[in-house]
């Protein structure tokens, strides 16, 4: 599964078709928005709010290093979100967004995390399903 | 011609102003934490200084000599030392930080066992030595043998590492002043080590602080005392050259 995704991302980058993203889901099980939200707000799992802010009033101390997730569902398609989650370097090689489902080019990874991606394929699908629901525009 | 002169003048004026733009971690802190550092009666690092003063005068090892025996009062020979380290040690053929220097003194001259990294006595002695540079500008040692160490440190600083695939530079150059989960990202100038860090509730070295960042990006930290830390310190001190030493600094 992972190899297929890596290849797809590489081909997209090479062909300059980044805007299309990754249209095919990584798993056969449809993403669950409730589980996806739980991943996004978890500081040890999704880590998203360390850099992003968004409609998560119950979570204190959001970051301001990355775009506001409010309304992301109207700005990006699921395919575009999937590509950015799997490996945002396909969109911007200098991105500070960690590669959530790619091991490509990683160095000096701690033994605890060696050979593991930050999120598994289903978690990526869950997060995509949740982000798609964020259609409210920022105030 | 006039235009060229004006341009040159602007560039000359921009030089020093640019270096003044660098900000110590002190400036990213709230007023309460700042006053904890600036008030010696409130600064927990001063307890390490007191312990350091006792140890400075205490004979150690088979030599039964103290630091004082060779160096005299710390206010003398130790003035400015922390502001120019790391330095190259001829005999060891390697660059050393102040902790490394203290341990070389212990093994070579006092004939005592080296103290382990982050040992309270070692931190106390290094803090006492660091205090003798407080208020002085960082002036890296011009020894050309350190050039290669600084270059290696800069390469480490720029290299993305760990599962989160981040370099030091991506946070502390490109995103300094931003907020990571609500906490301001400082510029990573090592102006006040050893520091008292509120998160640790203890004194700690730059190596301990660097390990914290490695762990944060899910990278395997080098073992304490590794050359990589000395190389990074040599680069960071060069990068902070001219900034004012603050040891013992307090940090959140």
Interface residues (C-beta under 8 A of the other chain):
Chain A: X43 X47 X49 X50 X51 X60 X61 X62 X63 X64 X65 X94 X96 X98 X99 X105 X106 X107 X108 X109 X110 X111 X112 X113 X116 X118
Chain B: X159 X160 X161 X162 X163 X164 X165 X166 X170 X171 X174 X175 X178 X179 X180 X181 X182 X183 X185 X214 X215 X218 X219 X220 X221
